[in-house]
Amino acid sequence: MNHSISATRPVQEVLVRRATRQDLPFVAWCNQEATSPEPGFCYWDALLEQTQTPTPAFLETVFEVDALAWGTVEQFFLVEEHGVLLAGGSGFAMSTADYRPLDLARLPAVAQRLGWSPPTLETFQRAYEQVWPDPLEPTLAPQASWILECIAVKPQARGRRLTQPLLQALLREGKRLGHAAAGISVTNGNVPAQRAYEAAGFRMYLSYGAAYFDDAFPGTIKYRRTLDTLEDDT
């Protein structure tokens, strides 16, 4: 899910590299941006409301203790130009026991670093599990063994096709690790992201309309592509 992708101008000289711990703030920004289907609204905000913890501080802590199930810092690839980070995203193999975004076993470590009291931790986890009560929530189920997530591009760099070298790097990583196919998802209505993913060889796998979510969410499209022809595409 991402609202920050566009593709109109050619890419200039850029570097695509694996993230390091020094990139943690930018990686956290990628997650926040990818979980914000519209400007000014992030899914984490409502869950954190009663903890009085800013979303950026929460996400940086989540990455510090490897509590995000949808890609550690080292599983991100970043696009950089003249030392400026412009885009990023993760590639990972989703847990077969819990499709949700957090590794709840690491949540106490998050709470400790943020100074949460036990009641605050309980409040957050209760809110989280109200949103995703089922660890095997069907809409989060992986459509392939290698999943791409948290794809985000800085506003000043949108329209430069930066997602293409980023997606190709993530796809090549999945193939290197022995995965046969990759999946990615997008919020309904995010046409630039759909075009970018389709340009990278993804095809629609299935979709959930707004009615599935009782119109509380626009719905999502899940894409899939095989990796056997990847070298032919690059």
ZASE-747763 format. One record per residue: residue in one letter; x, y, z of N, C-alpha, C in turn; residue number from 1. Coordinates in nm, 3 decimals, decimal comma, always signed. Example, Ala and Ser with C-alpha at 12.3 -4.5 7.8 and 13.67 -1.06 7.14 Angstrom:
residues 2
REC  resn      npx      npy      npz     capx     capy     capz      cpx      cpy      cpz  resi
REC     a   +1,319   -0,569   +0,780   +1,230   -0,450   +0,780   +1,320   -0,330   +0,780     1
REC     s   +1,285   -0,225   +0,708   +1,367   -0,106   +0,714   +1,290   +0,003   +0,787     2
END
This chain:
residues 234
REC  resn      npx      npy      npz     capx     capy     capz      cpx      cpy      cpz  resi
REC     m   +0,085   -0,119   +0,000   +0,000   +0,000   +0,000   +0,088   +0,123   +0,000     1
REC     n   +0,066   +0,207   -0,096   +0,157   +0,320   -0,113   +0,091   +0,425   -0,199     2
REC     h   +0,110   +0,553   -0,169   +0,050   +0,658   -0,249   +0,152   +0,753   -0,308     3
REC     s   +0,280   +0,709   -0,309   +0,385   +0,804   -0,344   +0,465   +0,764   -0,467     4
REC     i   +0,399   +0,699   -0,564   +0,471   +0,651   -0,681   +0,424   +0,726   -0,805     5
REC     s   +0,515   +0,761   -0,891   +0,480   +0,821   -1,018   +0,586   +0,782   -1,118     6
REC     a   +0,558   +0,798   -1,249   +0,655   +0,756   -1,349   +0,631   +0,831   -1,479     7
REC     t   +0,703   +0,943   -1,498   +0,686   +1,019   -1,622   +0,819   +1,061   -1,684     8
REC     r   +0,920   +1,097   -1,603   +1,046   +1,144   -1,657   +1,153   +1,035   -1,648     9
REC     p   +1,252   +1,033   -1,737   +1,355   +0,930   -1,732   +1,443   +0,944   -1,609    10
REC     v   +1,499   +0,830   -1,565   +1,587   +0,828   -1,449   +1,724   +0,879   -1,487    11
REC     q   +1,782   +0,965   -1,408   +1,920   +1,008   -1,427   +2,010   +0,911   -1,352    12
REC     e   +2,138   +0,944   -1,339   +2,231   +0,857   -1,269   +2,191   +0,847   -1,122    13
REC     v   +2,159   +0,726   -1,079   +2,123   +0,704   -0,940   +2,192   +0,578   -0,891    14
REC     l   +2,204   +0,566   -0,761   +2,262   +0,449   -0,697   +2,151   +0,374   -0,623    15
REC     v   +2,141   +0,245   -0,646   +2,048   +0,160   -0,571   +2,132   +0,070   -0,482    16
REC     r   +2,109   +0,076   -0,354   +2,192   +0,000   -0,260   +2,108   -0,056   -0,146    17
REC     r   +2,167   -0,151   -0,075   +2,101   -0,207   +0,042   +2,110   -0,109   +0,158    18
REC     a   +2,005   -0,102   +0,238   +2,004   -0,012   +0,353   +2,094   -0,064   +0,464    19
REC     t   +2,144   +0,029   +0,546   +2,219   -0,005   +0,666   +2,150   +0,060   +0,786    20
REC     r   +2,199   +0,029   +0,903   +2,138   +0,085   +1,025   +2,144   +0,238   +1,026    21
REC     q   +2,240   +0,297   +0,957   +2,249   +0,442   +0,951   +2,132   +0,503   +0,872    22
REC     d   +2,066   +0,420   +0,794   +1,952   +0,466   +0,713   +1,820   +0,450   +0,785    23
REC     l   +1,823   +0,411   +0,910   +1,700   +0,376   +0,982   +1,592   +0,484   +0,977    24
REC     p   +1,623   +0,612   +0,996   +1,517   +0,713   +0,988   +1,446   +0,716   +0,853    25
REC     f   +1,523   +0,699   +0,744   +1,461   +0,700   +0,612   +1,377   +0,575   +0,591    26
REC     v   +1,427   +0,462   +0,638   +1,351   +0,337   +0,628   +1,218   +0,349   +0,703    27
REC     a   +1,222   +0,410   +0,822   +1,100   +0,432   +0,899   +1,005   +0,523   +0,823    28
REC     w   +1,061   +0,625   +0,756   +0,977   +0,714   +0,675   +0,908   +0,636   +0,563    29
REC     c   +0,981   +0,544   +0,500   +0,921   +0,464   +0,393   +0,800   +0,388   +0,444    30
REC     n   +0,811   +0,330   +0,563   +0,697   +0,257   +0,617   +0,581   +0,351   +0,645    31
REC     q   +0,611   +0,466   +0,703   +0,503   +0,562   +0,733   +0,435   +0,608   +0,605    32
REC     e   +0,514   +0,638   +0,504   +0,458   +0,685   +0,377   +0,374   +0,576   +0,312    33
REC     a   +0,423   +0,452   +0,317   +0,353   +0,341   +0,254   +0,225   +0,303   +0,328    34
REC     t   +0,214   +0,342   +0,454   +0,092   +0,314   +0,531   +0,004   +0,438   +0,542    35
REC     s   +0,028   +0,533   +0,453   -0,053   +0,656   +0,448   -0,122   +0,663   +0,312    36
REC     p   -0,242   +0,608   +0,299   -0,310   +0,604   +0,170   -0,352   +0,741   +0,119    37
REC     e   -0,350   +0,840   +0,207   -0,380   +0,977   +0,166   -0,300   +1,072   +0,253    38
REC     p   -0,269   +1,191   +0,203   -0,188   +1,286   +0,280   -0,248   +1,316   +0,417    39
REC     g   -0,163   +1,313   +0,520   -0,209   +1,347   +0,654   -0,274   +1,234   +0,730    40
REC     f   -0,283   +1,115   +0,668   -0,344   +1,002   +0,737   -0,254   +0,880   +0,727    41
REC     c   -0,214   +0,827   +0,842   -0,133   +0,706   +0,848   -0,203   +0,606   +0,939    42
REC     y   -0,203   +0,479   +0,898   -0,272   +0,377   +0,978   -0,219   +0,366   +1,120    43
REC     w   -0,090   +0,392   +1,139   -0,033   +0,381   +1,272   -0,085   +0,490   +1,366    44
REC     d   -0,125   +0,605   +1,313   -0,164   +0,718   +1,397   -0,273   +0,682   +1,496    45
REC     a   -0,380   +0,619   +1,447   -0,493   +0,585   +1,534   -0,453   +0,483   +1,641    46
REC     l   -0,367   +0,389   +1,605   -0,325   +0,288   +1,701   -0,239   +0,348   +1,812    47
REC     l   -0,169   +0,456   +1,780   -0,078   +0,519   +1,876   -0,142   +0,633   +1,953    48
REC     e   -0,264   +0,667   +1,920   -0,327   +0,786   +1,977   -0,326   +0,787   +2,129    49
REC     q   -0,357   +0,675   +2,191   -0,365   +0,672   +2,338   -0,228   +0,653   +2,404    50
REC     t   -0,125   +0,627   +2,324   +0,009   +0,612   +2,383   +0,084   +0,744   +2,387    51
REC     q   +0,032   +0,846   +2,316   +0,097   +0,977   +2,306   +0,238   +0,966   +2,246    52
REC     t   +0,257   +0,866   +2,161   +0,385   +0,846   +2,094   +0,374   +0,889   +1,950    53
REC     p   +0,459   +0,980   +1,902   +0,455   +1,019   +1,760   +0,485   +0,899   +1,671    54
REC     t   +0,416   +0,892   +1,559   +0,435   +0,780   +1,468   +0,580   +0,763   +1,423    55
REC     p   +0,653   +0,870   +1,385   +0,793   +0,849   +1,344   +0,879   +0,787   +1,455    56
REC     a   +0,860   +0,831   +1,579   +0,938   +0,775   +1,690   +0,904   +0,627   +1,710    57
REC     f   +0,777   +0,594   +1,698   +0,736   +0,454   +1,712   +0,800   +0,369   +1,603    58
REC     l   +0,793   +0,413   +1,479   +0,845   +0,332   +1,369   +0,996   +0,318   +1,375    59
REC     e   +1,066   +0,424   +1,413   +1,211   +0,410   +1,426   +1,246   +0,307   +1,533    60
REC     t   +1,171   +0,306   +1,641   +1,195   +0,208   +1,747   +1,162   +0,068   +1,699    61
REC     v   +1,055   +0,054   +1,625   +1,018   -0,076   +1,568   +1,132   -0,132   +1,485    62
REC     f   +1,193   -0,047   +1,402   +1,304   -0,093   +1,320   +1,431   -0,117   +1,403    63
REC     e   +1,451   -0,039   +1,506   +1,568   -0,057   +1,591   +1,572   -0,196   +1,651    64
REC     v   +1,456   -0,249   +1,690   +1,450   -0,379   +1,758   +1,399   -0,490   +1,666    65
REC     d   +1,395   -0,464   +1,535   +1,352   -0,563   +1,436   +1,212   -0,617   +1,466    66
REC     a   +1,121   -0,526   +1,497   +0,985   -0,567   +1,531   +0,888   -0,559   +1,414    67
REC     l   +0,933   -0,507   +1,298   +0,846   -0,507   +1,182   +0,860   -0,639   +1,110    68
REC     a   +0,748   -0,708   +1,090   +0,751   -0,837   +1,023   +0,761   -0,824   +0,871    69
REC     w   +0,744   -0,702   +0,822   +0,742   -0,679   +0,677   +0,873   -0,619   +0,628    70
REC     g   +0,983   -0,665   +0,682   +1,115   -0,623   +0,635   +1,196   -0,552   +0,741    71
REC     t   +1,313   -0,605   +0,773   +1,406   -0,537   +0,863   +1,478   -0,428   +0,784    72
REC     v   +1,555   -0,347   +0,855   +1,632   -0,241   +0,788   +1,716   -0,300   +0,676    73
REC     e   +1,783   -0,412   +0,705   +1,875   -0,471   +0,607   +1,802   -0,534   +0,488    74
REC     q   +1,673   -0,550   +0,497   +1,596   -0,605   +0,385   +1,540   -0,495   +0,294    75
REC     f   +1,575   -0,370   +0,324   +1,536   -0,258   +0,239   +1,644   -0,230   +0,136    76
REC     f   +1,601   -0,186   +0,019   +1,691   -0,128   -0,079   +1,652   +0,018   -0,096    77
REC     l   +1,751   +0,104   -0,119   +1,729   +0,247   -0,127   +1,782   +0,303   -0,257    78
REC     v   +1,719   +0,409   -0,304   +1,765   +0,482   -0,422   +1,825   +0,613   -0,374    79
REC     e   +1,948   +0,638   -0,415   +2,023   +0,754   -0,368   +2,080   +0,830   -0,486    80
REC     e   +2,079   +0,962   -0,478   +2,137   +1,045   -0,582   +2,216   +1,158   -0,517    81
REC     h   +2,346   +1,164   -0,547   +2,434   +1,267   -0,489   +2,423   +1,268   -0,336    82
REC     g   +2,417   +1,149   -0,277   +2,412   +1,138   -0,132   +2,276   +1,164   -0,070    83
REC     v   +2,175   +1,189   -0,151   +2,040   +1,217   -0,101   +1,952   +1,096   -0,125    84
REC     l   +1,887   +1,046   -0,019   +1,798   +0,932   -0,032   +1,664   +0,978   -0,089    85
REC     l   +1,619   +0,909   -0,194   +1,499   +0,950   -0,265   +1,387   +0,847   -0,263    86
REC     a   +1,421   +0,719   -0,248   +1,318   +0,616   -0,253   +1,367   +0,491   -0,181    87
REC     g   +1,273   +0,407   -0,142   +1,310   +0,282   -0,075   +1,195   +0,185   -0,071    88
REC     g   +1,228   +0,061   -0,035   +1,127   -0,042   -0,022   +1,190   -0,170   +0,028    89
REC     s   +1,107   -0,261   +0,077   +1,158   -0,386   +0,135   +1,115   -0,507   +0,053    90
REC     g   +1,192   -0,614   +0,068   +1,158   -0,744   +0,012   +1,180   -0,849   +0,119    91
REC     f   +1,085   -0,938   +0,140   +1,095   -1,033   +0,251   +1,005   -1,153   +0,226    92
REC     a   +1,030   -1,259   +0,301   +0,944   -1,377   +0,300   +0,850   -1,366   +0,420    93
REC     m   +0,721   -1,362   +0,395   +0,624   -1,343   +0,502   +0,612   -1,467   +0,590    94
REC     s   +0,592   -1,446   +0,717   +0,571   -1,555   +0,811   +0,446   -1,634   +0,774    95
REC     t   +0,453   -1,765   +0,785   +0,336   -1,847   +0,757   +0,243   -1,856   +0,878    96
REC     a   +0,288   -1,805   +0,993   +0,207   -1,812   +1,115   +0,133   -1,683   +1,145    97
REC     d   +0,181   -1,569   +1,090   +0,120   -1,440   +1,120   +0,150   -1,345   +1,005    98
REC     y   +0,045   -1,305   +0,933   +0,063   -1,217   +0,818   +0,068   -1,069   +0,856    99
REC     r   +0,040   -1,037   +0,979   +0,025   -0,897   +1,020   +0,161   -0,826   +1,025   100
REC     p   +0,160   -0,691   +1,026   +0,287   -0,617   +1,008   +0,386   -0,622   +1,123   101
REC     l   +0,341   -0,649   +1,246   +0,433   -0,648   +1,359   +0,465   -0,789   +1,408   102
REC     d   +0,588   -0,805   +1,455   +0,627   -0,926   +1,527   +0,594   -0,900   +1,674   103
REC     l   +0,481   -0,953   +1,720   +0,434   -0,921   +1,855   +0,529   -0,970   +1,964   104
REC     a   +0,612   -1,067   +1,934   +0,710   -1,113   +2,033   +0,813   -1,004   +2,063   105
REC     r   +0,831   -0,909   +1,969   +0,925   -0,800   +1,987   +0,859   -0,674   +2,043   106
REC     l   +0,728   -0,677   +2,060   +0,658   -0,557   +2,106   +0,701   -0,513   +2,246   107
REC     p   +0,726   -0,604   +2,341   +0,777   -0,558   +2,471   +0,908   -0,480   +2,460   108
REC     a   +0,994   -0,517   +2,366   +1,119   -0,444   +2,347   +1,091   -0,304   +2,295   109
REC     v   +0,991   -0,290   +2,208   +0,950   -0,158   +2,160   +0,901   -0,074   +2,277   110
REC     a   +0,814   -0,133   +2,359   +0,757   -0,062   +2,473   +0,865   -0,016   +2,571   111
REC     q   +0,963   -0,102   +2,594   +1,070   -0,067   +2,688   +1,149   +0,053   +2,637   112
REC     r   +1,182   +0,054   +2,510   +1,261   +0,165   +2,455   +1,182   +0,296   +2,453   113
REC     l   +1,051   +0,284   +2,436   +0,967   +0,405   +2,432   +0,922   +0,449   +2,571   114
REC     g   +0,954   +0,370   +2,674   +0,914   +0,405   +2,810   +0,766   +0,384   +2,837   115
REC     w   +0,703   +0,293   +2,762   +0,561   +0,265   +2,786   +0,544   +0,186   +2,915   116
REC     s   +0,440   +0,217   +2,986   +0,402   +0,137   +3,103   +0,332   +0,011   +3,055   117
REC     p   +0,320   -0,092   +3,140   +0,246   -0,212   +3,100   +0,104   -0,183   +3,052   118
REC     p   +0,029   -0,093   +3,117   -0,105   -0,061   +3,064   -0,101   +0,003   +2,924   119
REC     t   +0,001   +0,086   +2,899   +0,012   +0,147   +2,767   +0,041   +0,042   +2,661   120
REC     l   +0,130   -0,050   +2,692   +0,158   -0,160   +2,600   +0,032   -0,241   +2,573   121
REC     e   -0,042   -0,269   +2,678   -0,165   -0,346   +2,663   -0,267   -0,271   +2,577   122
REC     t   -0,275   -0,139   +2,598   -0,368   -0,058   +2,519   -0,334   -0,061   +2,372   123
REC     f   -0,205   -0,046   +2,341   -0,163   -0,050   +2,201   -0,189   -0,187   +2,139   124
REC     q   -0,151   -0,292   +2,208   -0,169   -0,426   +2,150   -0,317   -0,458   +2,131   125
REC     r   -0,400   -0,412   +2,223   -0,544   -0,435   +2,208   -0,597   -0,363   +2,084   126
REC     a   -0,552   -0,238   +2,062   -0,596   -0,163   +1,945   -0,546   -0,230   +1,817   127
REC     y   -0,423   -0,277   +1,819   -0,364   -0,346   +1,704   -0,445   -0,471   +1,670   128
REC     e   -0,480   -0,549   +1,771   -0,551   -0,674   +1,747   -0,699   -0,651   +1,716   129
REC     q   -0,749   -0,533   +1,744   -0,885   -0,501   +1,700   -0,887   -0,474   +1,550   130
REC     v   -0,779   -0,414   +1,500   -0,770   -0,390   +1,355   -0,743   -0,520   +1,282   131
REC     w   -0,651   -0,600   +1,335   -0,616   -0,729   +1,272   -0,633   -0,841   +1,374   132
REC     p   -0,756   -0,883   +1,402   -0,778   -0,987   +1,503   -0,727   -1,125   +1,460   133
REC     d   -0,723   -1,149   +1,331   -0,683   -1,280   +1,280   -0,539   -1,275   +1,230   134
REC     p   -0,448   -1,351   +1,290   -0,310   -1,352   +1,241   -0,299   -1,393   +1,094   135
REC     l   -0,397   -1,469   +1,047   -0,396   -1,514   +0,908   -0,504   -1,441   +0,829   136
REC     e   -0,514   -1,310   +0,853   -0,610   -1,226   +0,782   -0,599   -1,248   +0,630   137
REC     p   -0,708   -1,289   +0,564   -0,701   -1,322   +0,421   -0,649   -1,209   +0,333   138
REC     t   -0,684   -1,085   +0,364   -0,640   -0,975   +0,278   -0,490   -0,950   +0,288   139
REC     l   -0,426   -1,002   +0,392   -0,281   -0,988   +0,407   -0,205   -1,111   +0,359   140
REC     a   -0,276   -1,216   +0,322   -0,212   -1,340   +0,282   -0,119   -1,317   +0,163   141
REC     p   +0,001   -1,373   +0,167   +0,096   -1,351   +0,057   +0,054   -1,424   -0,070   142
REC     q   +0,067   -1,357   -0,182   +0,035   -1,417   -0,311   +0,158   -1,479   -0,377   143
REC     a   +0,271   -1,471   -0,306   +0,396   -1,530   -0,353   +0,487   -1,547   -0,233   144
REC     s   +0,596   -1,620   -0,251   +0,686   -1,643   -0,138   +0,775   -1,522   -0,109   145
REC     w   +0,790   -1,431   -0,207   +0,872   -1,311   -0,190   +0,780   -1,190   -0,203   146
REC     i   +0,772   -1,108   -0,098   +0,679   -0,996   -0,096   +0,755   -0,864   -0,093   147
REC     l   +0,710   -0,770   -0,174   +0,765   -0,634   -0,175   +0,668   -0,543   -0,100   148
REC     e   +0,723   -0,458   -0,014   +0,640   -0,368   +0,068   +0,713   -0,236   +0,091   149
REC     c   +0,639   -0,144   +0,153   +0,694   -0,015   +0,197   +0,760   +0,063   +0,083   150
REC     i   +0,709   +0,051   -0,038   +0,764   +0,125   -0,151   +0,724   +0,272   -0,138   151
REC     a   +0,822   +0,361   -0,134   +0,793   +0,503   -0,115   +0,897   +0,587   -0,186   152
REC     v   +0,853   +0,702   -0,238   +0,940   +0,795   -0,310   +0,920   +0,935   -0,252   153
REC     k   +1,028   +1,006   -0,226   +1,018   +1,142   -0,174   +0,942   +1,232   -0,273   154
REC     p   +0,863   +1,325   -0,220   +0,781   +1,410   -0,309   +0,860   +1,478   -0,420   155
REC     q   +0,980   +1,527   -0,389   +1,057   +1,601   -0,488   +1,111   +1,511   -0,600   156
REC     a   +1,104   +1,380   -0,581   +1,159   +1,288   -0,680   +1,051   +1,212   -0,757   157
REC     r   +0,926   +1,239   -0,728   +0,820   +1,167   -0,797   +0,813   +1,210   -0,944   158
REC     g   +0,775   +1,117   -1,029   +0,769   +1,144   -1,172   +0,898   +1,114   -1,244   159
REC     r   +0,995   +1,051   -1,177   +1,126   +1,024   -1,237   +1,153   +0,875   -1,259   160
REC     r   +1,050   +0,794   -1,247   +1,061   +0,648   -1,268   +1,161   +0,583   -1,172   161
REC     l   +1,179   +0,638   -1,055   +1,273   +0,582   -0,959   +1,227   +0,448   -0,904   162
REC     t   +1,098   +0,420   -0,914   +1,052   +0,291   -0,866   +1,103   +0,176   -0,951   163
REC     q   +1,133   +0,200   -1,078   +1,175   +0,089   -1,164   +1,309   +0,028   -1,122   164
REC     p   +1,417   +0,106   -1,106   +1,541   +0,043   -1,057   +1,526   -0,014   -0,916   165
REC     l   +1,444   +0,048   -0,834   +1,421   -0,004   -0,699   +1,350   -0,139   -0,704   166
REC     l   +1,242   -0,147   -0,781   +1,169   -0,272   -0,792   +1,257   -0,381   -0,852   167
REC     q   +1,336   -0,346   -0,953   +1,422   -0,447   -1,015   +1,525   -0,500   -0,916   168
REC     a   +1,579   -0,413   -0,831   +1,676   -0,458   -0,731   +1,610   -0,553   -0,632   169
REC     l   +1,489   -0,521   -0,590   +1,418   -0,607   -0,495   +1,379   -0,740   -0,559   170
REC     l   +1,341   -0,737   -0,685   +1,307   -0,860   -0,755   +1,430   -0,948   -0,775   171
REC     r   +1,541   -0,887   -0,811   +1,665   -0,965   -0,826   +1,707   -1,028   -0,695   172
REC     e   +1,687   -0,955   -0,584   +1,720   -1,012   -0,453   +1,633   -1,134   -0,425   173
REC     g   +1,504   -1,125   -0,457   +1,417   -1,240   -0,437   +1,460   -1,360   -0,520   174
REC     k   +1,498   -1,334   -0,644   +1,544   -1,444   -0,730   +1,674   -1,503   -0,677   175
REC     r   +1,764   -1,418   -0,631   +1,892   -1,464   -0,576   +1,870   -1,557   -0,457   176
REC     l   +1,766   -1,529   -0,379   +1,736   -1,608   -0,260   +1,655   -1,735   -0,292   177
REC     g   +1,626   -1,755   -0,419   +1,562   -1,879   -0,459   +1,410   -1,874   -0,471   178
REC     h   +1,351   -1,756   -0,468   +1,206   -1,745   -0,479   +1,164   -1,750   -0,626   179
REC     a   +1,052   -1,815   -0,652   +1,004   -1,832   -0,789   +0,911   -1,719   -0,834   180
REC     a   +0,851   -1,650   -0,737   +0,755   -1,544   -0,771   +0,757   -1,437   -0,663   181
REC     a   +0,711   -1,319   -0,701   +0,705   -1,207   -0,609   +0,565   -1,146   -0,610   182
REC     g   +0,527   -1,086   -0,497   +0,397   -1,021   -0,486   +0,411   -0,881   -0,433   183
REC     i   +0,315   -0,795   -0,467   +0,311   -0,659   -0,416   +0,165   -0,616   -0,415   184
REC     s   +0,129   -0,524   -0,325   -0,009   -0,480   -0,312   -0,018   -0,328   -0,324   185
REC     v   -0,136   -0,280   -0,361   -0,158   -0,137   -0,376   -0,301   -0,104   -0,337   186
REC     t   -0,321   +0,012   -0,278   -0,454   +0,058   -0,242   -0,532   +0,094   -0,368   187
REC     n   -0,657   +0,054   -0,373   -0,742   +0,089   -0,488   -0,742   +0,240   -0,509   188
REC     g   -0,730   +0,280   -0,634   -0,729   +0,422   -0,667   -0,592   +0,481   -0,684   189
REC     n   -0,489   +0,407   -0,646   -0,352   +0,455   -0,660   -0,301   +0,418   -0,800   190
REC     v   -0,349   +0,491   -0,897   -0,319   +0,459   -1,037   -0,170   +0,468   -1,070   191
REC     p   -0,098   +0,571   -1,024   +0,047   +0,575   -1,054   +0,120   +0,451   -1,004   192
REC     a   +0,085   +0,401   -0,885   +0,151   +0,281   -0,833   +0,116   +0,160   -0,918   193
REC     q   -0,011   +0,149   -0,957   -0,051   +0,037   -1,042   +0,030   +0,036   -1,172   194
REC     r   +0,045   +0,153   -1,233   +0,120   +0,162   -1,359   +0,266   +0,124   -1,338   195
REC     a   +0,323   +0,169   -1,227   +0,463   +0,138   -1,199   +0,482   -0,012   -1,179   196
REC     y   +0,391   -0,075   -1,106   +0,404   -0,219   -1,081   +0,383   -0,298   -1,208   197
REC     e   +0,287   -0,257   -1,288   +0,263   -0,327   -1,414   +0,382   -0,311   -1,508   198
REC     a   +0,446   -0,194   -1,506   +0,565   -0,172   -1,589   +0,681   -0,262   -1,546   199
REC     a   +0,679   -0,304   -1,419   +0,782   -0,393   -1,367   +0,747   -0,540   -1,388   200
REC     g   +0,640   -0,566   -1,461   +0,605   -0,704   -1,493   +0,502   -0,769   -1,403   201
REC     f   +0,446   -0,694   -1,309   +0,344   -0,750   -1,222   +0,209   -0,755   -1,293   202
REC     r   +0,131   -0,858   -1,261   -0,005   -0,872   -1,313   -0,101   -0,887   -1,196   203
REC     m   -0,223   -0,840   -1,212   -0,320   -0,848   -1,103   -0,347   -0,994   -1,067   204
REC     y   -0,338   -1,021   -0,937   -0,359   -1,157   -0,885   -0,500   -1,169   -0,830   205
REC     l   -0,539   -1,074   -0,747   -0,676   -1,065   -0,697   -0,695   -0,927   -0,636   206
REC     s   -0,821   -0,891   -0,611   -0,848   -0,761   -0,549   -0,962   -0,773   -0,450   207
REC     y   -0,960   -0,684   -0,352   -1,066   -0,671   -0,253   -1,125   -0,531   -0,268   208
REC     g   -1,255   -0,525   -0,293   -1,319   -0,396   -0,309   -1,352   -0,330   -0,176   209
REC     a   -1,396   -0,206   -0,183   -1,430   -0,131   -0,062   -1,539   -0,200   +0,019   210
REC     a   -1,632   -0,269   -0,049   -1,742   -0,335   +0,020   -1,691   -0,444   +0,114   211
REC     y   -1,577   -0,506   +0,080   -1,521   -0,611   +0,167   -1,486   -0,553   +0,303   212
REC     f   -1,448   -0,426   +0,304   -1,408   -0,358   +0,428   -1,520   -0,269   +0,482   213
REC     d   -1,643   -0,295   +0,439   -1,758   -0,214   +0,482   -1,734   -0,066   +0,454   214
REC     d   -1,666   -0,039   +0,344   -1,638   +0,098   +0,298   -1,552   +0,179   +0,395   215
REC     a   -1,487   +0,111   +0,489   -1,395   +0,181   +0,580   -1,258   +0,197   +0,517   216
REC     f   -1,235   +0,132   +0,404   -1,106   +0,133   +0,336   -1,135   +0,117   +0,187   217
REC     p   -1,059   +0,185   +0,098   -1,090   +0,179   -0,045   -1,075   +0,041   -0,108   218
REC     g   -1,007   -0,048   -0,040   -0,981   -0,179   -0,097   -0,838   -0,190   -0,144   219
REC     t   -0,800   -0,308   -0,188   -0,661   -0,332   -0,226   -0,653   -0,425   -0,346   220
REC     i   -0,549   -0,406   -0,426   -0,519   -0,494   -0,538   -0,388   -0,564   -0,509   221
REC     k   -0,386   -0,695   -0,525   -0,265   -0,773   -0,503   -0,210   -0,817   -0,639   222
REC     y   -0,083   -0,786   -0,660   -0,017   -0,819   -0,786   +0,084   -0,933   -0,764   223
REC     r   +0,115   -1,002   -0,873   +0,211   -1,112   -0,869   +0,288   -1,116   -1,000   224
REC     r   +0,414   -1,157   -0,992   +0,491   -1,185   -1,113   +0,590   -1,296   -1,084   225
REC     t   +0,619   -1,376   -1,187   +0,719   -1,481   -1,172   +0,858   -1,420   -1,188   226
REC     l   +0,956   -1,489   -1,137   +1,093   -1,437   -1,140   +1,183   -1,513   -1,238   227
REC     d   +1,129   -1,613   -1,304   +1,212   -1,693   -1,393   +1,260   -1,615   -1,515   228
REC     t   +1,183   -1,515   -1,558   +1,223   -1,435   -1,675   +1,284   -1,303   -1,637   229
REC     l   +1,321   -1,286   -1,513   +1,367   -1,155   -1,464   +1,486   -1,104   -1,541   230
REC     e   +1,583   -1,188   -1,570   +1,702   -1,142   -1,642   +1,668   -1,092   -1,782   231
REC     d   +1,561   -1,148   -1,841   +1,519   -1,103   -1,972   +1,457   -0,964   -1,967   232
REC     d   +1,406   -0,926   -1,847   +1,338   -0,797   -1,834   +1,434   -0,684   -1,801   233
REC     t   +1,555   -0,713   -1,758   +1,647   -0,610   -1,711   +1,764   -0,592   -1,806   234
END
